[in-house]
Amino acid sequence: MSDTKVLEPQKEEVTTPEGTERTRETRCFVPRADIYELDDQIVIAADVPGADEKSIDITLEKNILTINAYVELEDLPGYSLSYAEYEVGDYQRSFKINDEIDREKIQASIKNGVLRVYLPKATAARARKISVKAGK
C-alpha cells in the first residue's frame, strides 16, 4: 500500500483559487467536516446549515473534490432583526483524492444541514480477506 492518503483535506482555508475573486456579495465559510473510512468507502460529513439539495454544487476536477453550498438570507415577513449571532453565507471546501476512489460512483445526500459525500473505493483498493489453505 502506498503512503499516499486516499482523501486529503486541502490545508488552505482560502475559499477561491489564487488569482480569482468571488462573484457573489456574501461571506464564504469553510465548513467543518468529519471523514470516516469504511472497508468499501470513505464518507465526508460536512456542516452546511441553511443549504439544501438545490443549492449545493459538488465537482471533481483533476483529483480535487470541491463542495460549494449557496445559502440565501431568509427574511421573515413582518419581523425586523434586533440581534443576530448566526452569520449567513456560502460554504466552500476542497479535498484532494487519489486514484483509489471510484469516481463514477460518488454520491451525496443532505439532511438537517449535514452534507454527506460517499466516495466508494475502487475494487483494487478495498481491503479483502485472503483465505489460507492447508499445504499439499
C-alpha positions as CSV (number, residue, x, y, z in Angstrom):
1,M,0.0,0.0,0.0
2,S,1.3,3.5,-0.8
3,D,2.0,6.2,1.6
4,T,-0.5,8.5,-0.2
5,K,-3.7,9.1,1.7
6,V,-6.9,8.2,-0.1
7,L,-8.5,11.5,0.8
8,E,-6.7,14.6,2.0
9,P,-8.4,17.8,3.1
10,Q,-6.9,20.9,1.5
11,K,-4.8,22.6,4.1
12,E,-5.5,26.1,2.8
13,E,-8.5,28.0,4.2
14,V,-8.7,30.1,1.0
15,T,-12.2,30.0,-0.4
16,T,-11.3,30.9,-4.0
17,P,-8.5,29.7,-6.2
18,E,-5.5,32.0,-6.3
19,G,-5.9,35.0,-8.7
20,T,-9.7,34.8,-8.7
21,E,-12.5,36.6,-6.8
22,R,-15.9,35.6,-5.7
23,T,-18.8,36.9,-7.9
24,R,-21.4,36.8,-5.0
25,E,-21.5,39.6,-2.5
26,T,-21.7,37.3,0.6
27,R,-19.4,35.8,3.1
28,C,-18.0,32.4,2.4
29,F,-17.2,29.9,5.1
30,V,-15.1,26.7,5.2
31,P,-17.5,24.1,6.5
32,R,-16.3,21.8,9.3
33,A,-16.1,18.2,8.1
34,D,-15.7,14.7,9.6
35,I,-14.2,12.0,7.4
36,Y,-15.0,8.3,8.0
37,E,-13.2,5.4,6.4
38,L,-15.1,2.1,6.0
39,D,-14.0,-1.0,4.2
40,D,-15.7,-0.1,1.0
41,Q,-15.9,3.7,1.0
42,I,-15.0,7.0,2.6
43,V,-17.7,9.3,3.9
44,I,-17.3,13.1,4.3
45,A,-19.9,14.7,6.6
46,A,-19.8,18.5,6.3
47,D,-21.9,21.1,8.1
48,V,-23.7,23.4,5.7
49,P,-26.7,24.8,7.7
50,G,-29.2,26.5,5.5
51,A,-28.3,24.7,2.3
52,D,-30.5,22.2,0.5
53,E,-30.1,19.8,-2.4
54,K,-30.8,22.6,-4.9
55,S,-28.2,24.9,-3.6
56,I,-25.2,22.5,-3.4
57,D,-22.7,22.0,-6.2
58,I,-20.1,19.3,-6.0
59,T,-17.4,19.0,-8.6
60,L,-14.5,16.7,-9.2
61,E,-11.7,18.0,-11.4
62,K,-8.1,16.9,-11.5
63,N,-8.3,14.9,-8.3
64,I,-9.9,17.8,-6.4
65,L,-13.4,17.3,-5.0
66,T,-14.9,20.7,-4.3
67,I,-18.1,21.4,-2.3
68,N,-20.0,24.7,-2.9
69,A,-23.2,25.4,-1.0
70,Y,-25.1,28.7,-1.6
71,V,-27.3,30.0,1.2
72,E,-29.6,32.9,1.0
73,L,-30.6,35.1,3.9
74,E,-34.1,34.2,5.0
75,D,-36.4,37.2,5.6
76,L,-39.3,36.7,7.9
77,P,-42.2,38.9,6.8
78,G,-43.4,41.3,9.5
79,Y,-40.3,40.9,11.6
80,S,-37.2,43.0,12.0
81,L,-33.9,41.6,13.2
82,S,-32.9,43.1,16.5
83,Y,-30.0,40.8,17.4
84,A,-28.0,38.2,15.4
85,E,-25.3,35.7,16.4
86,Y,-25.7,33.5,13.4
87,E,-24.0,34.7,10.2
88,V,-25.3,33.6,6.9
89,G,-23.1,32.9,4.0
90,D,-21.9,30.4,1.4
91,Y,-19.7,27.4,2.0
92,Q,-16.7,26.1,0.1
93,R,-14.3,23.3,0.8
94,S,-12.0,21.2,-1.3
95,F,-10.5,17.7,-0.8
96,K,-7.7,16.1,-2.7
97,I,-8.5,12.4,-3.6
98,N,-6.3,9.8,-5.2
99,D,-6.9,7.0,-7.7
100,E,-8.2,4.6,-5.1
101,I,-11.7,6.3,-5.3
102,D,-14.2,5.1,-7.9
103,R,-15.1,8.4,-9.4
104,E,-18.1,7.1,-11.4
105,K,-19.9,6.0,-8.2
106,I,-19.6,9.1,-6.0
107,Q,-22.9,10.1,-4.4
108,A,-24.1,12.7,-2.0
109,S,-27.1,13.4,0.3
110,I,-28.1,16.2,2.7
111,K,-30.3,16.1,5.8
112,N,-30.7,18.6,8.6
113,G,-27.8,20.8,7.4
114,V,-25.3,17.9,7.1
115,L,-24.0,17.1,3.7
116,R,-22.7,13.5,3.3
117,V,-20.5,12.7,0.3
118,Y,-19.9,8.9,-0.3
119,L,-16.7,8.1,-2.0
120,P,-16.6,4.4,-2.9
121,K,-13.2,2.8,-3.0
122,A,-12.2,1.2,-6.3
123,T,-12.3,-2.6,-6.2
124,A,-8.5,-2.9,-6.2
125,A,-8.2,-0.5,-3.2
126,R,-10.7,-2.4,-1.0
127,A,-9.5,-4.5,1.9
128,R,-10.1,-8.1,1.3
129,K,-9.7,-11.3,3.3
130,I,-7.3,-13.8,1.9
131,S,-8.2,-17.4,2.8
132,V,-5.4,-19.8,3.8
133,K,-5.5,-23.4,2.6
134,A,-3.7,-26.3,4.0
135,G,-0.4,-27.2,2.3
136,K,-0.1,-30.1,-0.1
